[in-house]
Amino acid sequence: MKITHMKVNHLVNPLGYRLEHPTVSFVVEDTTAKKQKSARVLLADDPHFTRILHDSGNCPDLCGTAYELPVSPEPEKRYYWKVFAEADNGDSAESETAWFETAKAGEWIADWITPCADKELQVSIFHDFEITKPLAKARLYLTGLGLYEVYINGKKQGEECLMPGFCDYNAWIPYQTVIPDLVPGHNRIEILLGDGWYKGWYGLRKNHELYGDRLACIAELKLFYTDGSMETICTNPEWKARKSPVTSSGIYPGEVYEPGIDRTEILNTEVIPLDKAKLQPRLDPRILIQKKLSPIALIHTPAGETVLDMGQNMVGWLGFHCSAPKGTKIHFQFGEILQNGNFYRDNLRTALAEFTYVSDGTERDVRQHFTFYGFRYVKITGWPGEPDPADFQGLVIYSEMEDLSSFETSDPLVNKLFENTKWGMRGNFLDVPTDCPQRDERYGWTGDAQIFSGTACFNMDTYAFYTKFGYDLACEQSRLNGAVPDVVPTAGYTGTISTAWGEAATIIPWNVYLHYGDRQILRRQFDSMRSWVDYMKRQDDAHGSRRLWQSGFHYGDWLALDGNVKGGVYGATDPFLISSAYYYYSTRIVAKSAEILGYEKEATDYRLLADEIHDAFIHEYFSPSGRLTVDTMTAYVVVLYMGLTPDFALEKVRSGLLNKLARNQYHLETGFVGTPYLMRVLSDNGMNDCAYHLLLEKGFPGWLYEVLMGATTIWERWNSVLPDGSISGTEMNSLNHYSYGSVVEWMFRDMLGIIPDEDHPGFRKFTVSPKPNYSIPQARGSLRSASGLIRSGYRLADGNLTIEVTVPFNTEATLVLPDADANALRSCADRMDGIVSIQQDGSNVSLIVQAGTYSFTYRPTRPYRKVYSLDSLMSELIENPKTKAILDKYFYSRYSVIPFEKELFTLRQTLNGPFTYLPYEEQEKIDQLLREVD
């Protein structure tokens, strides 16, 4: 038995964070025990725990929950904590010691300083000082604008990149805490500055100086000596500046690095009147180099270019080892795709995405500093001789988040889709959840963020990441009277207030709470959440108080394929249906959140408002006979998913969705609103076969189409690249755009069946209800939840179904076995330790199980029907004469063709392109015909 994954505010040993309400969490594993008997948390201000500040005592239910320490931490102090746990079988464990350290004390006595130089000059600011006495410890509190790196005696301090990150600088500026690597005697601190988001070229509307026009920094270096004395070294006009070896940098342009530049000219600095009240301890996880990729090929293109292929569309830097002669200028350009075998970057629009290195003749490892790229391919110009791929590395940069999940099926294309989604998340979770990481945008679009948040929470521990993003969102709301802008931070972009985008205020914190079980996220964001609902209500009240949101512009079902304009961005679904549905959905979330937080009045008020919206929505969008008046795929999905389908209309809505799919030849046509919920709605409403069919579609539009086209991330559009390999357009066409990767949430919730419980968040109690399908005979995966490791998997073979599940220590799961007979399984269940109950629940068997691993193999009461693809039917025709006549009869009656092998290829064209799997009702007809043969 051991105690692992010890975190404070979901961070491992956080240094210098905002920790006014520290919560600790941990996981107990490696035990055969079922339940925790007790757990105890100790907090001390020394690593030997001689001065105990808090002792929780033996508590029965601490594991898998966020325990709020009842202390008010003092600033500039390190606290130590550990956990003792005991299980119901006598197992016990003591954790290792973990710690957290609070941020700076008191007001800043340092000055914001800027170089006395042209504002376009790229500089570093430095100061020399002496340490004449033995040091006990030192802390450096600092930040820089736009971006900074800090060096002590020429050595970079820490592993972080792109500090202080991207935030709403108008509202707050985060500072960092560094443990400096000092030496006795002479020391130099040097702060290298770059334009970044703050000052450089960024944004869709205003290109430069969005937040400020001067590079600046502020720092306080606190030295604590062994004799008990203390000294503070502060930025002030006595500090000096000099030219930076990074002579040019920007988020979009890239960077120029000239280490041999003459830096002997010393510049003065001066105080700049930036508001020190905006300085706050950081919230964001560290931005780090987390993976290093080697190129898979060096390509000489038909155009005569030299191009590195990294094998993966990634985000970060290109590192390389170089010994070029002094003065050699090497130029790098970054792109996502080749066209006609040549380097290509037109889909980056105006973003230059370049790096220029001018050698000083020194052999060195080179990297970038104040930019980042989204790329797979790198065009190299000016390299002396033939580049050796072994000299290059792709340095993958993203925010520090623990990877939580694994997923694998019998279909390698589906496995690749899952990995592509993870890579899309890595590329776009760089301090802000961006839409894309490569072109002249890289915005924190709130719509993209909210629709992907469920998948993100399955993929990685996003609690701290979304905490920081939520704070930025709330800051932007405060100047918009509760409205949520479509991008956060806004960066000078006035933007649009739109449904679905604004729901980032409510849906993201709710998903985070469900997954991690820490109500602090709801407490932090509650004012933001209800402010968004209050904004919608004011719009409603301004237009007649109908309890519908039917005013203003909305993006609607963005990029849906059913719009009136071919290739357009707006779907056919009534945007007011979508806005009114989200009005209801967000209000329900706020009501539930208020109840969880003990805000009784707010819970009652928002519950009543939600009921009024529900009734008004039914009256507006359903006919008395139960027909949904908006006949689009997304409309059916939205009303089913959001609980806006009255009982009298349920079957008509389900039928309407199925008919819509059938009329569209079982291709999806949903956009940003409909797609995240489509698969879940199908699986939850008796159309699981259709969900699997959509997943496995290999043509346009479909997830596997892009996998087959060589994608290594998720595309912005279903057809970002056409079948001939040409890019479909350059106006808005990112090849790393995670939104449609939201299908992974369905993979976990429905394929594997791992479902969080609102009443027991953080997976203290949860459901495992896999929904297998013969088209994927085997699937398995794991989730390192807040309560421990959950595993789920199924296997279909020889007419039997095997379900295997692992439930972590001190949790309880409802295990649902599909198409099973409780009487047939009871004897097997009786032999397993940990099964609390077993009962028949319709066609399924429901079991309550405690911690442990469970495996059931049984013959389903409803046979899992083979899914016919054209390829499988071709095989049937060639190999099974018994069925040939029946299939010939069927295809002739349906398509007026006798489908011998060559005609099946013709049939693909008859079915309007690469329609891999036959429509559901046609498969039913084939089944009936084959039953007649039998």
RASUL-V693804 format. One record per backbone hydrogen bond with DSSP energy under -1.0 kcal/mol. NH is the residue of the N-H (numbers start at 1). CO is the residue of the C=O. If there is no record, write none. Layout:
BEGIN
[[NH | CO] [NH | CO]]
END
This chain:
BEGIN
[[2 | 29] [4 | 27] [7 | 25] [8 | 11] [9 | 23] [11 | 8] [16 | 101] [18 | 282] [24 | 67] [25 | 7] [27 | 4] [29 | 2] [37 | 86] [38 | 86] [39 | 59] [40 | 84] [42 | 82] [43 | 54] [44 | 80] [45 | 51] [49 | 46] [53 | 43] [54 | 43] [56 | 41] [59 | 39] [64 | 26] [65 | 62] [67 | 24] [69 | 22] [71 | 69] [76 | 103] [79 | 100] [80 | 44] [81 | 98] [82 | 42] [84 | 40] [85 | 93] [86 | 38] [87 | 91] [88 | 35] [90 | 87] [93 | 85] [95 | 83] [98 | 81] [100 | 79] [101 | 14] [102 | 77] [111 | 235] [113 | 217] [114 | 270] [116 | 268] [117 | 115] [121 | 118] [124 | 242] [125 | 191] [126 | 240] [127 | 189] [129 | 187] [131 | 185] [136 | 224] [137 | 224] [139 | 222] [140 | 178] [141 | 220] [142 | 176] [143 | 218] [145 | 216] [147 | 194] [148 | 163] [149 | 192] [151 | 190] [152 | 155] [153 | 188] [155 | 152] [157 | 150] [161 | 287] [165 | 162] [169 | 167] [171 | 168] [172 | 168] [173 | 278] [175 | 280] [176 | 142] [178 | 140] [182 | 180] [185 | 131] [187 | 129] [189 | 127] [190 | 151] [191 | 125] [192 | 149] [193 | 123] [194 | 147] [199 | 195] [200 | 196] [202 | 207] [209 | 199] [211 | 198] [212 | 198] [216 | 145] [217 | 113] [218 | 143] [220 | 141] [221 | 233] [222 | 139] [223 | 231] [224 | 137] [225 | 229] [226 | 134] [228 | 225] [231 | 223] [233 | 221] [235 | 219] [239 | 236] [240 | 126] [241 | 267] [242 | 124] [244 | 122] [247 | 245] [248 | 256] [250 | 254] [254 | 250] [255 | 354] [256 | 248] [257 | 356] [258 | 245] [261 | 258] [267 | 241] [270 | 114] [272 | 112] [274 | 272] [278 | 275] [279 | 276] [280 | 173] [282 | 175] [288 | 398] [290 | 396] [291 | 396] [293 | 394] [296 | 309] [297 | 309] [299 | 307] [301 | 305] [304 | 301] [307 | 299] [308 | 378] [309 | 297] [310 | 376] [314 | 375] [316 | 373] [317 | 395] [319 | 393] [320 | 366] [321 | 391] [322 | 364] [327 | 359] [328 | 325] [330 | 357] [331 | 381] [332 | 355] [333 | 379] [334 | 353] [335 | 377] [339 | 342] [342 | 339] [348 | 345] [349 | 346] [351 | 348] [353 | 252] [354 | 253] [355 | 332] [356 | 255] [357 | 330] [358 | 257] [359 | 328] [364 | 322] [366 | 320] [373 | 316] [375 | 314] [376 | 335] [377 | 335] [378 | 308] [379 | 333] [380 | 306] [381 | 331] [391 | 388] [392 | 389] [393 | 319] [394 | 293] [395 | 317] [396 | 291] [397 | 315] [398 | 288] [399 | 429] [400 | 286] [404 | 459] [405 | 459] [406 | 782] [408 | 780] [410 | 778] [415 | 411] [416 | 412] [417 | 413] [418 | 414] [419 | 415] [420 | 416] [421 | 417] [422 | 418] [423 | 419] [424 | 420] [425 | 421] [426 | 422] [427 | 423] [428 | 424] [429 | 425] [430 | 432] [432 | 430] [434 | 428] [434 | 432] [435 | 443] [441 | 439] [445 | 443] [446 | 486] [449 | 445] [450 | 446] [451 | 447] [452 | 448] [456 | 452] [457 | 453] [458 | 454] [459 | 455] [460 | 456] [461 | 402] [462 | 460] [466 | 462] [467 | 463] [468 | 464] [469 | 465] [470 | 466] [471 | 467] [472 | 468] [473 | 469] [474 | 470] [475 | 471] [476 | 472] [477 | 473] [478 | 474] [480 | 477] [482 | 477] [483 | 480] [488 | 444] [493 | 490] [501 | 499] [502 | 498] [504 | 501] [505 | 502] [507 | 503] [510 | 506] [511 | 507] [512 | 508] [513 | 509] [514 | 510] [515 | 511] [516 | 512] [517 | 513] [521 | 518] [523 | 519] [524 | 520] [525 | 521] [526 | 522] [529 | 525] [530 | 526] [531 | 527] [532 | 528] [533 | 529] [534 | 530] [535 | 531] [536 | 532] [537 | 533] [538 | 534] [539 | 535] [540 | 536] [541 | 537] [542 | 538] [543 | 540] [544 | 541] [545 | 540] [558 | 556] [559 | 569] [560 | 557] [561 | 669] [568 | 565] [578 | 574] [579 | 575] [580 | 576] [581 | 577] [582 | 578] [583 | 579] [584 | 580] [585 | 581] [586 | 582] [587 | 583] [588 | 584] [589 | 585] [590 | 586] [591 | 587] [592 | 588] [593 | 589] [594 | 590] [595 | 591] [596 | 592] [597 | 593] [599 | 594] [600 | 598] [603 | 599] [604 | 600] [605 | 601] [606 | 602] [607 | 603] [608 | 604] [609 | 605] [610 | 606] [611 | 607] [612 | 608] [613 | 609] [614 | 610] [615 | 611] [616 | 612] [617 | 613] [618 | 614] [619 | 615] [620 | 616] [621 | 617] [622 | 618] [623 | 627] [626 | 623] [629 | 621] [632 | 630] [636 | 632] [637 | 633] [638 | 634] [639 | 635] [640 | 636] [641 | 637] [642 | 638] [644 | 639] [649 | 646] [653 | 649] [654 | 650] [655 | 651] [656 | 652] [657 | 653] [658 | 654] [659 | 655] [660 | 656] [661 | 657] [662 | 658] [663 | 659] [664 | 660] [665 | 662] [666 | 661] [667 | 664] [672 | 558] [675 | 671] [678 | 674] [681 | 677] [682 | 678] [683 | 679] [684 | 680] [687 | 682] [691 | 687] [692 | 688] [693 | 689] [694 | 690] [695 | 691] [696 | 692] [707 | 703] [708 | 704] [709 | 705] [710 | 707] [711 | 706] [716 | 734] [720 | 717] [722 | 726] [725 | 722] [728 | 720] [737 | 714] [741 | 738] [742 | 739] [743 | 740] [744 | 741] [745 | 742] [747 | 743] [748 | 744] [749 | 745] [750 | 746] [751 | 746] [752 | 747] [754 | 748] [755 | 767] [760 | 757] [762 | 514] [765 | 760] [766 | 812] [767 | 755] [768 | 814] [769 | 753] [771 | 750] [776 | 773] [779 | 794] [780 | 408] [781 | 792] [782 | 406] [783 | 790] [784 | 404] [785 | 783] [785 | 788] [788 | 785] [790 | 783] [791 | 806] [792 | 781] [793 | 804] [794 | 779] [795 | 802] [796 | 777] [797 | 800] [800 | 797] [801 | 858] [802 | 795] [803 | 856] [804 | 793] [805 | 854] [806 | 791] [807 | 852] [810 | 34] [811 | 808] [812 | 764] [813 | 849] [814 | 766] [815 | 847] [816 | 768] [817 | 845] [820 | 843] [825 | 821] [826 | 822] [829 | 825] [830 | 826] [832 | 829] [836 | 848] [837 | 848] [839 | 846] [841 | 844] [844 | 841] [845 | 817] [846 | 839] [847 | 815] [848 | 837] [849 | 813] [850 | 834] [852 | 807] [854 | 805] [856 | 803] [858 | 801] [861 | 819] [865 | 863] [870 | 916] [873 | 869] [874 | 870] [875 | 871] [876 | 872] [877 | 873] [878 | 874] [879 | 875] [880 | 876] [883 | 880] [887 | 883] [888 | 884] [889 | 885] [890 | 886] [891 | 887] [892 | 888] [893 | 889] [894 | 890] [895 | 891] [896 | 892] [900 | 898] [904 | 900] [906 | 902] [907 | 903] [908 | 904] [910 | 906] [911 | 907] [912 | 909] [915 | 913] [916 | 914] [918 | 868] [923 | 919] [924 | 920] [925 | 921] [926 | 922] [927 | 923] [928 | 924] [929 | 925] [930 | 926] [931 | 927] [932 | 928] [933 | 929] [934 | 930]]
END
